[in-house]
């Protein structure tokens, strides 16, 4: 959490907006991650005072996501990498981080090289994520999300902690 603190309501509205765009554009290989996953699972809402929405997405969608954002007047921070797409918050929406991960079909895993996190076994044998109906949309969640949240935030992940600094940036397997 390094950006502007946002309200739960604004974060929730941004999540609804971006998931509708993903679904409307037939983007399927994505799931919510990091603080967004934590908030949705723990609180059934985004975390008040978080700074962005976190989406893990197959890196093959990098150009498609950039075009969708441009077509919807969402500005991005220009980075010299294809590892992440970060939007600029505006009057309507918070920042969104698209972690462009290398999808490994054999293990149904996503290698997020920006955060250096390997999200293992995210889909079932039918190649599907867990679906959660939330505020009129369907969110994709990785399989075994509880273990993944514990791996990221520790055994007490269900208990809110103010000013969480996060783990050190070394390759983590979730």
PyMOL commands that set and color helices and strands:
alter all, ss='L'
color gray80, all
select helices_A, chain A and resi 8-24+34-43+59-71+145-153
alter helices_A, ss='H'
color red, helices_A
select strands_A, chain A and resi 30-32+52-58+76-77+84-87+95-104+109-112+117-119+130-134+137-141+172-173
alter strands_A, ss='S'
color yellow, strands_A
deselect
rebuild
show_as cartoon
